[in-house]
């Protein structure tokens, strides 16, 4: 009885860890995308401002 329980708990732990890793990678990717978009917007706005001046 102890072996299947431990295997189930190990499986759950692995599943939770893998889900956490996936969420972490996705969040990091989203942050990188937002940062790159922000930089592009900043550079484009700066270019527009310089053109207006």
C-alpha positions, -999 to +999 in steps of 0.1 A: +000+000+000+029+024+007+046+020-027+016+031-049+009+060-025+045+072-027+045+068-065+013+089-067+027+116-045+059+116-066+039+119-097+018+148-083+050+166-072+066+161-106+034+173-123+032+204-100+069+212-106+066+208-144+035+230-144+054+256-123+083+255-148+060+259-178+042+289-161+076+304-152+089+301-188+056+315-202+057+345-178+094+351-187+085+350-224+056+374-218+078+398-198+105+397-226+077+404-252+063+433-232+098+448-227+107+445-264+073+460-274+079+489-249+113+496-263+099+497-299+072+520-288+097+543-269+120+543-299+091+550-324+078+578-301+113+593-298+117+592-336+083+609-341+092+636-315+125+643-332+107+645-366+082+670-352+110+692-337 
